Amino acid sequence: MNFIQALILAIIEGLTEFLPVSSTGHMIIGSSIMGIASDPFVKLFTICIQLGAILSVVVLYFKRFFKSINFYIKLVIAFIPAAIFGVLLSNKIDQMLESPLTVGISLVVGGVILLFVDKWFSNPTVNEEVEINYLTALKIGFFQCLAMIPGVSRSGASIVGGMSQKLSRKVAAEFSFFLAVPTMFAATGKKLLDFYKEGHSISHEQIQILAFGNVVAFIIALLAIKSFIGYLNKNGFKLFGWYRIIVGLVIIVLILSGHQLSII
């Protein structure tokens, strides 16, 4: 992987991580177009640049992270299901990650759901994060677990989960952003640990590429989050639904026509 490829993948990560469109699906298309071979460092890179995206949430919502201990309790409660299922289903998740077809199908199915989600949950009663109780946080955490299926989208699953619990679109999206912080930190830590356990090492150039990717992902994610919240309040999820369907169908058509897509 070179710096140009790292730049493009980091832009994809920053744009798609917090949108309900599946960063995995876009990484597949991007890496396949650029001909990036899947290797341990590339897999590490695609996980670790999430740290840059995480930092954008902390910066944008800085005051929220120092508001109350109750805020952290809710995040921990919502994170628990993903931690448990992540450990119990680790091997199954790895198997699904090897299937681009699974990603394509998940994108289409999730897209169809987003076409109707605004109508299904049109009467929210929770309009502030402080109104979210522990049970609601736990239920959102279970919805987030659906994102263990590649292509589902972590943000999409948790936002829909929040809306199903009467959260407004804005509050559901913001809580999804907050929940991303412990979830992505855990995923990155596990990936780093596995990388070194498998006997791999990182060169000086690769460290530079990782740092560069995180900076780019941070900047792009800042812009994506602010734009997403503004658009979501005015227009809802329908555009993202159609977009997911198109991307998913592109992946499925490419697979059925004999193209080899790489899961990174």
N, C-alpha and C positions, 0 to 999 in steps of 0.2 A: 504494500500500500504506500502510495506517495502522498505528498501534501495536497495536491489537487483533488485526489480521490477522497482524502480525509475531509477537505473543505466541503465537498458536495454531500458526503454522508452526514456531516455535522449540521449542515443546513437542513437536510431532510429530517434529522432528529429534532432539531429545534422547532421546525415548523409543525411536525406531526405528533410529537410526544403528548402534548396537552390538548390536542384536537381529537374528536371521536372518529378518527379515520384509520387508525392502526399504523404505528411507526414501522412495525415489522413488515407489513405488506409493501410499504414504500421503500424500505431498505432492500427488500428482495429485488424490486424492479431496478432501483438505482445501482446496486452492486452487479446485477446481471448485465445491465447496459454498459457499465464500465469494465466488465470482465474481471472483477475482483475475485480472486480465488479464496475460498474459505480456508482459513488457517487459525491456529490458536490466538494469534495476536489480533487478527481482524475481528474474531468473536469477542475478544476482550475489549477492543476499541468500541464496538457498537454498544456494549453495556456501560463502559466507564464514561462515555461522553454524556450519559444521563446525569452525571454529577453537575455538569454545567447547566443543564436544564433545571435541575433541582435548585441550584443557587438563584436562578431567576425568580422562582416562586418566593424564596426567602427574602430577596431584595424587594420585590413588588409588594409583598404583604408583611413587611418587617414588623410593624406594630402588632399584628395579630399573634406573632410567635412570642410576644412578651406580655400578652394580655392577661392570661390566667393559667393556672395549673390544670383547670378543667378542660381547656383546649387540648392539652397534651394527653390527658386521660382518654378523651374521645378518639384521638388519632391512634393511640395504642390499642384501644378496643377494636377499632375498625381494621387495624393492621393484623390482628391475631388470626383471623381466618386464613389470610394469604400465607402467613408464616406456617401454620399447621398443614394446610393442603400442599404448600410448596415442598415441604419435607416428605409428606406421605406419598405424593404423586410425582416426585422428582423424575423417576425413570420414564413414566408415561408422558410427562411433559416434554422430555428430551426426544422421545420418539415422535411426538406430534410436530416438534420443531423441525424435523427432517422432511416434512411434507408441505411443499408450496401449494398443493391442491387444497389442503386444509385451510390455508391462509385465504385463498381465493374464495372458497365457499363461505368462510366466516365473514369476509368482507361483504359479500352479497347479502347474506342473512341479516347481518347487523345493519346494513344500509336500508333494507326493507323496514326494519324496526324503527329506525330513525325517521322514516317518512311519516310514521303515525304517532310517534311518542308525544308530540305536542298536543294532540287531540286526546290521547289516553290520560294524560296527567295535566289537565288544563285548569285545575282549581287548587293551586298550592296554598298551604296555610303556614308554612315555615319560611319566613322572609329574612331571617338573620341567623348567622352561624350559632349564636348563643342559645337559640331555641332548639337546636338539635340535642336530643337526649341520648343516653348511652345505648339504649336498645336500638334506636334508629342508626346510630353509628355502627353498631354490630351488623345490622342488616345490610348497610351499604358495603361493609367489609366483605360479606358473603357474595354480593354482586360483583365486587372487584375480582373475586376468584375466577369468574368466568373468563377473565382475560388471560388465564393460563392456557386457554385454547388459542393458538397463534392466529392473529388476524381479528380477534374480537375487539381489541382496543381497551386498555386499562381505563383510560379516561372515559370512554364511551360507556363501559359497563358500570362504572361507579357513578357517573352522572345520571344515567337512566335509573340506577338503583336509588339514588337520592330523590329523583322526581317521583318514583313510585311510593316514596315515604312522605309525600306532600311538600318536599322542598321546592322552592322556586328554581327556575333555570339557573339564575345567577348564583344562588347559594349552593345548589348542587354542583355546579361547575367549580366554584371556589373550594368547596370541601374536597372535591376530587383532586384539585391541585395540592391542597395541604396533605392529603393522604399519600400523594406521590412521594413526599419527602422521606418518610420512614421506609416505604416500600422500595423505592429506588436505591436508597442507601444500603438496605439489606441485600438487594439483588447484586449491587456492585461489589459489596464486601464478599459475598459468596463467590462471585465470579473471579475476583482477585485471589481468594484463597484456593479455589480449584485450580487456577492457572499455575500457581506456584507448587501446589501439591503434585501436579502432573509433571513437574520438573522443567517447566519453561522459564525463560528469563527474558528481560526486556532490554534492548540495546539503547544507547544514548539517543539515536535518531527516533526510535519508537517512542521514547519518553517525550520528545519534542512534538511528535505527531499527536500523542494523547493530550498534551497540554494545549496544543493548537486547536484540536477538535473540541475540547471543553470550552474554550473561550468563544469559539464560533457558535456552538450550541447555546451558550448562555445568552449571547446577544440576540440571536434569532428567536429564542424562546421568549425573551422579554417582549419583543414585538408581537409574537404570535398570541401570547396570553392576553395582552391588552386589546388586541384587535378582535380576538375571539369573544371576549366578554361583551364588548360593544356590539358586535354583530349578533350574538346570541340573544341579547335582550330585545333587539328589534325584529329579528327574523326567524328565530327558532332553528330547528335541526334539519329541515327538509333538504337544503342544499348539500349538507354533509351526507345525508342518506343517499341522494343520487350520485354523489361523488364516489362514495364507497362502492356502490353497485357497479359503476363504470370501471373502477380500478380492479375490483374483484373479477369482473368478466374478462378484463384484459389478461389478468394472470391465468385464468382458466383456459382461455383461448390459446395463449402461448404454450401452455402445458400440453393441451390436446393436439396442437399442431407440431409437437415434437421438440419444442425449445427446452433446453435444460436451464431451469432457474435455480440459483444457488441460495440456500438458506444460510444466512450469516449470523 
